[in-house]
Amino acid sequence: MKILGIDYGDRFIGFAECDDMEIIAYPLTTVKVKSMKEAVSGV
């Protein structure tokens, strides 16, 4: 099973997924946001 990890920060939100054995997580992408409010609203 694939698991998506989300790391919320004040300026960046990072996304990662695990391998098929659920042992190691690999980074997917990072999204820059102006504020947590912008990140939550999707604006």
Beta strands, then each sheet from edge to edge (+ up, - down):
strand 1: 4-8
strand 2: 12-18
strand 3: 25-32
sheet 1: 1+ 2- 3+
end
